[in-house]
Amino acid sequence: MATAAANSASETEAEPKAGPKADGEEDEVKAARTRRKVLSQAVAAATYKTMGPGWDQQEEGVSESDGDEYAMASSAESSPGEYEWEYDEEEEKNQLEIERLEEQLSINVYDYNCHVDLIRLLRLEGELTKVRLARQKMSEIFPLTEELWLEWLHDEISMAQDGLDREHVYDLFEKAVKDYICPNIWLEYGQYSVGGIGQKGGLEKVRSVFERALSSVGLHMTKGLALWEAYREFESAIVEAARPVAGFLSPFDREQTFDSQLEKVHSLFRRQLAIPLYDMEATFAEYEEWSEDPIPDSVIQNYNKALQQLEKYKPYEEALLQAEAPRLAEYQAYIDFEMKIGDPARIQLIFERALVENCLVPDLWIRYSQYLDRQLKVKDLVLSVHNRAVRNCPWTVALWSRYLLAMERHGVDHQVISVTFEKALNAGFIQATDYVEIWQAYLDYLRRRVDFRQDSSKELEELRAAFARALEYLKQEVEERFNESGDPSCVIMQNWARIEARLCNNMQKARELWDSIMTRGNAKYANMWLEYYNLERAHGDTQHCRKALHRAVQCTSDYPEHVCEVLLTMERTEGSLEDWDIAVQKTETRLARVNEQRLKAAEKEAALVQQEEEKAEQRKRARAEKKALKKKKKTRGPDKRGADEDDEKEWGDDEEGLWEMELLVVMEAKEGQPCTRKTVGEEV
């Protein structure tokens, strides 16, 4: 069976396990036989309680506690064994490790692997209360994998003793099925609920769980079959348990009980056969054998249609079965196929299946949530997916921003949105600009809450306080961590100034904000001055416009000609002769200084270029000389060097070298043996 990929903090990522594989036929038959036996016993006990003493359960060998056996049978293989505790050095070592892990989590609560290791050790040591608390803390921060949930559920089931404990287990199942799509957990949930069938509302509870399970994973082509069969076996067990009682009932009561129960089983067969699932042929054959009446033509038509659909889906399912986890490319192709067909239920299912193994892929969460935002627009479903997205990839700011938008779109309470924003600030984004983005998203939300037709309001004061806090946060928290604020252009401050000027008619505050913007290293950029100038043109006055442009002419270093042109254009249309003369004088003086600076810079650049060219020419001559020397040496014959000769010094570099070579040749010819440069020197 496929398992969910282990979730982690931004720094750690566990490898997902292998994809789904078909169980062996022997195991399936054994599991089905166990389910049928236990279901029959559990349902028989409940039937006795609900239908009276007309049927003696004790004669059938059934006790009231047999219902609980169902849940235990479903998890017998994976239930934790009994440990014999020995207080030795190993246990002391475990205790020290537990203390270390607890201390580590007190420092960094987002350490995923630390949570897993702590739970494992606490469970090994039998610290049931502590392990329950550790699991709860982890589940509040991270979604848990199918394995972690099943282990937790099995532990709680083994400890459950009364009705209150059973309700606690039910609550745990409800949390478990929300993290990922988990057919095995739904199957466990349905099987465990059968154990409470004898309680008030127990029968309705079982049917409710199975119906929700089918809505969630009933379309799963490889794993949905087990849930359909379990549900049918449960309803069939009720039929078998009701047969002895039916003989004691009047024809009317019999029709209301036994016959209506038979129809439930028929309905499950028909619903299942209308869905493309693996091994459909066996289900159809089972229905033919079980039904006392011929199968209706409408059922056969739906079955044949489902078979045709199955053939279309098989290539994608087989691609998943053959690939190795996380199989992202195969899932993407499957998603594209389902999106073209356009069935919302199947699109949702394939996204959920893909996310089990690719829960740490932000783009997949974004695509899924975007589909839900634009197509389904179901509040509970949309918000649930957004919440799960940020729990799986808390370091991705885009997911948090989309979550805030979705909450606003669906009218979530302001306090809840604010709490979510605070969680986002503590998510541990990986770059400074991420914090700017999340602050912008939250400030946009706060701005949309304000009624600017009022001069003052609680919402307006909250917006201004949030702007001030954002600037302080970026300065104190973000800049200290990343050595940058993430907002060099002061976008947040610019937005605040626009709101004050345009919506609050408060140009004084806007000018104060722009003064602060310019003192943060932005005074040299023409576009910043022009942005401020345009704000003054729209909401200020000519005097402040002129002042802004005069400062721009003096400070701008990237495009001074542009701001000079804007100043002259303004004075040409609005200024007096004196204003025009002052503007011309300032712009000419500034441009003259700029040209002088550019000329000096150009001369310096030319000198550097000339130096580089001279160096390049020298290197070129050196290479040419070296090449000529090597060529000359080749024409005079090969070199012969002694073992102690320095490698860098070559023979033939000067006249003395040539003379030594000639002497060496004479000596070799005279003595009949090779001679080194050293011996030549000695001979000389």
C-alpha positions in Angstrom: 0.0 0.0 0.0 1.1 3.5 -0.7 2.0 5.7 2.2 2.1 9.4 2.6 5.4 11.1 2.2 6.8 12.1 5.6 6.3 15.9 6.1 9.1 18.0 7.4 10.2 21.5 8.2 11.9 23.5 5.5 15.3 22.1 6.3 14.4 18.4 6.3 12.5 16.2 3.9 11.8 12.5 4.3 11.7 10.3 1.2 8.3 8.9 0.4 7.9 5.2 0.3 7.1 3.1 -2.7 3.8 3.3 -4.6 0.7 1.1 -4.3 1.0 -2.6 -4.9 -1.6 -5.2 -5.0 -1.8 -7.4 -2.0 -1.5 -11.2 -2.3 -4.6 -13.2 -3.0 -4.1 -15.3 0.1 -3.9 -12.2 2.3 -7.0 -10.7 0.7 -9.0 -13.8 1.2 -7.9 -14.2 4.8 -8.7 -10.5 5.6 -12.1 -10.7 3.9 -12.9 -13.9 5.8 -11.9 -12.2 9.1 -14.0 -9.2 8.3 -17.1 -11.3 7.5 -16.8 -13.4 10.6 -16.3 -10.4 13.0 -18.9 -8.3 11.2 -21.4 -11.1 11.5 -20.8 -11.5 15.2 -20.9 -7.8 15.9 -24.0 -7.2 13.9 -25.7 -10.3 15.5 -25.1 -8.8 18.9 -26.5 -5.5 17.9 -29.6 -7.1 16.3 -30.4 -8.9 19.5 -30.3 -5.6 21.4 -32.4 -3.8 18.8 -34.9 -6.5 17.8 -35.6 -8.2 21.0 -35.3 -11.7 22.4 -36.8 -13.3 19.4 -33.4 -14.5 18.4 -31.1 -15.8 21.1 -27.6 -14.6 20.5 -26.1 -16.9 23.0 -27.3 -19.9 20.9 -25.3 -18.5 18.1 -22.2 -18.1 20.3 -22.1 -14.3 20.2 -21.4 -12.1 23.2 -21.9 -8.4 23.6 -18.2 -7.8 23.5 -17.7 -9.4 20.1 -18.2 -6.1 18.3 -14.9 -4.8 19.6 -13.1 -7.8 18.1 -13.7 -6.2 14.7 -11.4 -3.3 15.2 -8.7 -5.5 16.8 -8.9 -8.0 13.9 -8.4 -5.1 11.4 -5.2 -4.1 13.0 -3.9 -7.3 14.5 -0.7 -7.5 12.4 0.3 -3.9 13.0 -0.7 -3.6 16.6 2.2 -2.9 19.0 3.6 -5.9 20.7 4.0 -6.3 24.5 7.3 -5.2 25.8 9.1 -6.5 28.8 10.8 -3.5 30.3 14.3 -4.0 31.6 15.8 -1.1 33.4 19.4 -1.2 32.2 21.9 1.0 30.5 19.9 1.0 27.3 16.9 2.5 29.0 19.0 5.1 30.8 20.5 6.0 27.4 16.9 6.4 26.0 15.9 8.7 28.9 18.9 10.9 28.2 18.0 11.0 24.6 14.3 11.9 25.4 15.5 14.8 27.6 17.7 16.0 24.8 14.9 15.8 22.2 12.5 17.7 24.5 15.1 20.4 25.0 15.6 20.6 21.3 11.9 21.0 20.6 11.7 23.8 23.2 14.2 25.7 21.0 12.8 24.8 17.6 9.3 23.4 17.6 9.4 23.0 13.8 12.0 20.2 13.9 9.9 17.4 12.3 12.4 14.6 12.7 12.9 15.5 16.4 9.1 15.1 16.9 9.2 11.6 15.3 12.2 10.5 17.3 10.7 11.7 20.6 7.4 9.8 19.9 9.3 6.7 19.0 11.4 6.7 22.2 8.5 7.6 24.5 6.4 4.8 23.0 9.4 2.4 23.4 9.7 3.4 27.1 5.9 2.9 27.7 5.3 6.6 28.6 1.7 6.5 27.3 0.7 9.8 28.8 3.8 11.6 27.5 3.6 9.9 24.1 0.0 11.0 23.7 1.0 14.6 24.6 3.9 14.5 22.2 1.7 13.3 19.4 -0.9 16.0 20.0 1.8 18.7 19.9 3.2 17.3 16.6 -0.2 17.1 15.0 -0.9 20.7 15.9 2.1 21.8 13.8 2.5 19.2 11.1 0.1 16.8 9.3 0.9 13.2 10.2 1.6 10.4 7.7 -0.7 7.4 7.5 1.8 5.3 9.4 2.0 7.8 12.3 -1.8 8.0 12.5 -2.3 4.3 12.4 0.2 3.7 15.1 -1.4 6.4 17.3 -4.9 5.0 16.6 -3.9 1.4 17.4 -2.4 2.6 20.7 -5.6 4.5 21.6 -7.8 1.6 20.6 -5.9 -0.8 22.7 -6.3 1.5 25.7 -10.0 2.3 25.1 -12.3 0.8 27.8 -15.6 2.6 27.9 -17.9 4.8 25.9 -15.9 7.9 26.7 -12.8 6.3 25.4 -14.6 5.3 22.3 -15.7 8.9 21.7 -12.0 9.9 22.1 -11.0 7.4 19.5 -13.7 8.7 17.1 -12.4 12.2 17.5 -8.9 11.0 16.7 -10.2 9.3 13.6 -11.8 12.5 12.5 -8.5 14.4 12.8 -6.6 11.6 11.0 -8.8 11.6 7.9 -8.3 15.4 7.4 -4.5 15.4 6.9 -4.2 13.3 3.8 -6.4 11.0 1.7 -5.9 7.6 3.6 -8.0 4.7 2.4 -6.5 2.5 5.1 -7.5 4.9 7.9 -11.0 5.2 6.5 -11.2 1.4 6.5 -9.9 1.2 10.1 -12.5 3.9 11.0 -15.4 2.0 9.6 -14.3 -1.3 11.1 -13.8 0.3 14.5 -17.2 2.0 14.5 -18.8 -1.5 14.0 -17.6 -2.2 17.6 -20.0 0.4 18.9 -23.0 -0.8 16.9 -24.7 -1.9 20.1 -24.6 1.7 21.5 -27.3 4.3 21.0 -27.1 5.5 17.4 -24.3 2.9 16.7 -25.9 1.7 13.4 -26.3 5.2 12.0 -22.7 6.0 13.1 -21.3 3.0 11.1 -23.3 3.9 8.0 -22.3 7.5 8.3 -18.6 6.6 8.5 -18.8 4.3 5.5 -20.7 6.8 3.4 -18.2 9.5 4.1 -15.4 7.1 3.3 -16.9 6.3 -0.1 -17.3 10.0 -0.8 -13.6 10.5 0.0 -11.9 7.5 -1.5 -14.7 5.4 -3.1 -13.5 6.5 -6.6 -9.9 5.4 -5.9 -9.4 2.9 -8.7 -6.8 0.7 -6.8 -7.9 1.1 -3.2 -11.5 2.0 -3.3 -12.6 -1.6 -3.7 -11.7 -2.6 -0.1 -14.0 0.1 1.3 -16.9 -0.9 -1.0 -16.5 -4.5 0.1 -16.3 -3.7 3.8 -19.4 -1.6 3.6 -21.3 -4.4 1.7 -20.1 -7.0 4.1 -21.4 -5.0 7.0 -24.8 -4.6 5.4 -24.8 -8.3 4.4 -24.0 -9.2 7.9 -27.0 -7.3 9.1 -29.2 -9.2 6.6 -27.8 -12.5 7.9 -28.4 -11.5 11.5 -31.9 -10.4 10.7 -33.0 -13.6 9.0 -33.8 -15.6 12.2 -35.8 -12.7 13.5 -37.7 -12.0 10.3 -39.8 -15.2 10.8 -41.3 -13.8 14.0 -42.4 -10.6 12.4 -45.6 -9.7 10.6 -45.5 -9.3 6.8 -45.6 -5.6 7.2 -42.8 -5.5 9.7 -40.8 -8.0 7.7 -41.1 -5.7 4.6 -40.0 -2.7 6.7 -36.9 -4.5 8.1 -35.6 -7.5 6.2 -36.6 -6.5 2.7 -35.4 -2.9 3.1 -32.1 -4.2 4.4 -31.8 -6.4 1.3 -32.4 -3.3 -0.8 -29.4 -1.6 0.9 -27.1 -4.4 -0.2 -28.5 -4.2 -3.8 -28.0 -0.5 -3.8 -24.3 -0.9 -2.7 -23.7 -3.4 -5.5 -25.3 -1.1 -8.1 -23.4 2.0 -7.0 -20.1 0.2 -7.0 -20.6 -1.4 -10.4 -21.3 2.1 -11.9 -17.8 3.2 -10.9 -14.6 2.3 -12.8 -12.6 0.2 -10.3 -10.1 -2.5 -10.6 -11.4 -6.1 -10.4 -14.9 -5.0 -11.4 -15.6 -8.3 -13.1 -15.3 -10.2 -9.9 -17.7 -7.8 -8.2 -20.2 -8.3 -11.0 -19.9 -12.1 -10.8 -20.4 -11.9 -7.0 -23.5 -9.8 -7.5 -24.9 -12.3 -10.0 -24.3 -15.1 -7.5 -25.7 -13.2 -4.5 -28.9 -11.8 -6.1 -31.9 -14.0 -6.3 -33.4 -11.9 -9.1 -31.9 -11.2 -12.6 -29.7 -8.1 -12.7 -31.6 -5.1 -14.2 -30.6 -3.9 -17.7 -29.9 -0.4 -16.3 -27.3 -1.9 -13.9 -25.6 -3.8 -16.7 -25.5 -0.7 -18.9 -23.9 1.3 -16.2 -21.4 -1.5 -15.5 -20.4 -1.7 -19.2 -20.0 2.1 -19.3 -17.7 1.9 -16.2 -15.7 -0.8 -17.9 -15.1 1.5 -20.9 -14.0 4.3 -18.6 -11.7 1.9 -16.8 -9.8 1.3 -20.0 -9.2 5.0 -20.4 -7.9 5.3 -16.9 -5.7 2.2 -17.0 -2.7 3.7 -18.7 -2.4 6.4 -16.0 -2.9 3.9 -13.2 -0.4 1.5 -14.7 2.1 4.3 -15.1 1.7 5.0 -11.4 2.1 1.3 -10.5 5.3 1.0 -12.6 7.0 4.3 -11.4 8.8 4.9 -8.2 7.6 7.4 -5.6 7.0 10.3 -5.5 5.9 9.9 -9.2 5.2 13.6 -9.6 5.4 13.6 -13.4 2.9 10.7 -13.6 0.5 12.4 -11.3 0.8 15.6 -13.2 -0.1 13.8 -16.4 -3.0 12.2 -14.6 -4.2 15.5 -13.3 -4.1 17.1 -16.8 -6.2 14.2 -18.0 -8.8 14.6 -15.3 -8.9 18.4 -15.8 -9.8 17.9 -19.4 -12.7 15.5 -18.5 -13.8 18.0 -15.8 -15.4 15.8 -13.2 -14.9 17.7 -9.9 -15.0 14.7 -7.7 -12.3 12.8 -9.7 -10.2 16.0 -10.0 -10.2 16.4 -6.3 -9.3 12.8 -5.8 -6.3 12.7 -8.1 -5.0 15.9 -6.5 -5.3 14.3 -3.1 -3.6 11.1 -4.3 -0.7 13.1 -5.7 -0.3 15.1 -2.6 0.1 12.0 -0.4 3.5 11.5 -2.0 4.3 15.1 -3.0 3.1 16.9 0.1 6.3 19.0 0.1 5.8 20.4 -3.4 4.3 23.9 -3.1 3.4 24.3 -6.8 1.1 21.3 -6.5 -0.7 22.8 -3.5 -1.0 26.1 -5.4 -2.5 24.4 -8.4 -5.0 22.4 -6.3 -6.1 25.4 -4.2 -6.3 27.6 -7.3 -8.7 25.1 -8.9 -10.8 25.0 -5.7 -10.8 28.8 -5.5 -12.0 29.3 -9.0 -14.1 26.3 -9.7 -15.7 24.6 -6.7 -15.7 27.6 -4.3 -17.0 25.4 -1.4 -16.0 27.2 1.8 -15.2 24.2 4.0 -13.3 22.4 1.3 -11.4 25.4 0.1 -10.3 26.5 3.5 -9.3 23.0 4.5 -7.0 22.6 1.6 -5.4 26.0 2.2 -4.9 25.1 5.8 -3.3 21.8 4.9 -1.1 23.5 2.3 0.5 25.9 4.8 0.9 23.0 7.3 2.8 21.0 4.8 4.9 23.8 3.3 5.0 26.5 5.9 8.1 28.1 4.4 6.2 29.0 1.1 4.9 32.6 1.4 2.6 32.3 -1.6 0.6 29.6 0.2 0.1 31.9 3.2 -0.9 34.8 1.0 -3.5 32.7 -0.8 -4.8 31.4 2.5 -5.4 34.9 3.8 -7.2 35.8 0.5 -9.4 32.7 0.7 -10.3 33.4 4.3 -11.3 37.0 3.4 -13.2 35.8 0.3 -15.3 33.4 2.4 -16.0 35.9 5.2 -13.9 34.3 8.0 -13.9 36.2 11.3 -11.3 39.0 11.5 -9.7 37.6 14.6 -9.1 34.2 12.9 -7.5 35.9 10.0 -5.2 37.9 12.3 -4.2 34.7 14.2 -3.4 33.0 10.8 -1.2 36.0 9.8 0.7 35.7 13.1 1.3 32.1 12.4 2.7 33.0 9.0 5.2 35.4 10.6 6.5 32.5 12.6 6.6 30.0 9.7 10.3 30.6 9.0 10.5 32.0 5.5 13.7 31.6 3.7 14.3 35.1 2.4 13.6 38.7 3.5 11.3 39.5 0.6 8.9 36.8 1.7 8.2 38.8 4.9 7.5 41.9 2.8 5.0 39.9 0.7 3.1 38.5 3.6 2.9 41.9 5.2 1.6 43.4 2.0 -1.1 40.7 1.8 -2.2 41.4 5.4 -2.1 45.2 5.0 -4.2 44.9 1.8 -6.8 42.9 3.7 -6.8 45.6 6.5 -7.2 48.4 4.0 -10.2 46.7 2.4 -11.9 46.7 5.8 -11.7 50.4 6.2 -14.6 52.7 5.3 -12.7 55.8 4.2 -15.8 57.9 4.1 -15.4 58.3 7.8 -12.7 60.6 9.1 -11.8 58.2 11.8 -12.6 54.6 12.7 -11.3 51.6 14.6 -10.4 49.8 11.3 -8.4 52.9 10.1 -6.4 53.1 13.3 -5.7 49.3 13.1 -4.5 49.8 9.6 -2.1 52.6 10.6 -0.9 50.6 13.5 -0.2 47.6 11.3 1.8 49.8 8.8 3.9 51.1 11.7 4.4 47.6 13.0 5.4 46.3 9.6 8.1 48.9 9.2 9.4 48.2 12.7 9.3 44.4 12.1 11.2 44.6 8.9 13.8 46.8 10.5 14.3 44.9 13.7 13.4 41.2 13.0 14.0 40.7 9.2 17.0 43.0 8.8 18.8 41.5 11.8 18.3 38.0 10.4 19.0 38.5 6.7 21.2 41.7 6.9 18.6 43.4 4.6 15.0 44.6 5.1 13.8 42.9 2.0 12.1 46.2 0.9 14.9 48.4 -0.5 12.4 50.5 -2.5 10.2 50.9 0.6 7.1 49.6 -1.2 5.2 49.2 2.1 5.9 52.8 3.0 4.9 54.0 -0.5 1.6 52.2 -0.2 1.0 53.8 3.2 1.8 57.2 1.8 -0.7 56.7 -1.1 -3.4 55.6 1.3 -2.8 58.7 3.5 -2.8 61.0 0.5 -5.6 59.6 -1.7 -8.0 58.0 0.8 -7.3 60.0 4.0 -6.5 63.4 2.5 -3.5 63.6 4.8 -0.7 64.9 2.7 1.3 65.9 5.7 1.7 62.3 6.7 2.4 61.3 3.1 5.2 63.8 2.9 6.7 62.6 6.2 6.7 59.1 4.8 8.4 60.1 1.6 11.1 62.0 3.5 11.8 58.8 5.3 11.8 56.8 2.0 14.4 59.2 0.5 16.7 59.0 3.5 16.9 55.3 3.1 19.2 55.4 0.0 16.5 56.1 -2.6 17.2 59.8 -3.3 19.6 58.9 -6.1 16.9 57.2 -8.2 14.9 59.3 -10.6 11.8 57.0 -10.6 11.5 57.5 -6.8 11.4 61.3 -7.1 8.9 61.1 -10.0 6.7 58.8 -7.9 6.6 61.3 -5.1 6.2 64.2 -7.6 3.1 62.4 -9.2 1.6 62.0 -5.7 2.0 65.7 -5.0 0.6 66.6 -8.5 -2.5 64.5 -7.7 -3.1 65.4 -4.1 -0.7 68.2 -3.1 0.1 71.6 -4.5 2.4 73.3 -7.0 4.8 74.6 -4.3 5.5 71.1 -3.0 5.7 69.7 -6.6 8.4 72.4 -7.4 10.3 71.6 -4.2 10.3 67.9 -4.9 11.6 68.4 -8.4 14.3 70.8 -7.3 15.5 68.2 -4.8 15.3 65.6 -7.5 17.6 67.6 -9.8 20.2 68.0 -7.1 20.1 64.3 -5.9 19.4 62.1 -8.9 22.4 60.3 -10.3 20.9 57.7 -12.6 18.7 59.7 -15.0 19.3 63.4 -14.2 18.3 64.6 -17.7 14.8 63.2 -17.2 14.1 64.9 -13.9 15.5 68.2 -15.3 13.1 67.8 -18.3 10.2 67.3 -16.0 11.0 70.4 -13.9 11.3 72.5 -17.0 8.0 71.1 -18.4 6.2 72.0 -15.2 7.7 75.6 -15.1 6.8 76.0 -18.8 3.1 75.4 -18.1 2.7 76.7 -14.5 5.7 78.8 -13.3 6.5 82.5 -13.5 9.5 84.0 -15.3 11.5 83.9 -12.1 10.6 80.3 -11.6 11.7 79.5 -15.1 15.0 81.3 -14.8 15.7 79.5 -11.5 14.8 76.1 -13.0 17.0 76.7 -16.1 20.0 77.8 -14.0 19.7 74.8 -11.7 19.3 72.3 -14.5 22.2 73.8 -16.5 24.5 73.8 -13.5 23.5 70.2 -12.6 23.9 68.9 -16.1 27.2 70.6 -16.5 28.5 69.0 -13.3 27.0 65.6 -14.4 28.8 65.9 -17.8 32.0 66.8 -16.1 31.8 63.8 -13.9 30.9 61.5 -16.8 33.9 62.9 -18.8 36.2 62.1 -15.9 34.7 58.7 -15.5 35.1 58.1 -19.3 38.8 59.1 -19.2 39.4 56.8 -16.3 37.7 54.0 -18.0 39.7 54.7 -21.2 42.9 54.6 -19.2 42.0 51.3 -17.7 41.1 49.9 -21.1 44.4 51.0 -22.5 46.3 49.4 -19.6 44.4 46.2 -20.2 45.2 46.3 -23.9 48.9 46.9 -23.1 49.0 44.0 -20.8 47.2 41.8 -23.3 49.8 42.9 -26.0 52.7 42.0 -23.6 51.2 38.6 -23.0 50.8 38.1 -26.7 54.4 38.9 -27.4 55.6 36.7 -24.6 53.6 33.8 -26.0 55.0 34.4 -29.5 58.6 34.5 -28.2 58.1 31.3 -26.3 56.5 29.6 -29.2 59.4 30.7 -31.5 61.9 29.4 -29.0 60.2 26.0 -28.8 60.1 25.8 -32.6 63.9 26.6 -32.8 64.7 23.9 -30.3 62.7 21.3 -32.2 64.8 22.0 -35.4 68.1 21.3 -33.4 67.0 17.9 -32.1 65.6 16.4 -28.9 66.7 17.5 -25.4 68.5 15.2 -23.1 68.6 16.0 -19.4 70.1 14.5 -16.3 68.1 13.1 -13.5 69.1 16.0 -11.2 68.5 18.7 -13.7 65.9 21.4 -12.9 62.8 20.9 -15.0 62.2 24.6 -15.7 65.7 25.2 -17.2 66.0 24.1 -20.8 69.2 23.4 -22.8 70.0 25.7 -25.6 69.0 28.8 -23.9 72.3 30.4 -24.6 75.6 29.8 -26.3 77.1 28.0 -23.3 74.2 25.5 -23.5 74.9 24.8 -27.2 78.6 24.3 -26.5 77.8 21.8 -23.7 75.5 19.9 -26.1 78.2 19.5 -28.7 80.7 18.3 -26.0 78.2 15.8 -24.7 77.7 14.3 -28.2 81.5 13.9 -28.6 81.9 12.2 -25.2 79.0 9.7 -25.8 80.6 8.8 -29.2 84.0 8.3 -27.5 82.9 6.2 -24.5 79.9 4.5 -26.0 77.5 5.3 -23.1 75.1 8.1 -22.2 76.4 11.0 -20.3 74.5 13.5 -18.1 74.8 17.3 -18.0 76.5 17.0 -14.7 79.3 14.8 -16.1 79.7 17.2 -19.0 80.3 20.0 -16.5 82.8 17.9 -14.6 84.6 17.1 -17.8 84.8 20.7 -18.7 
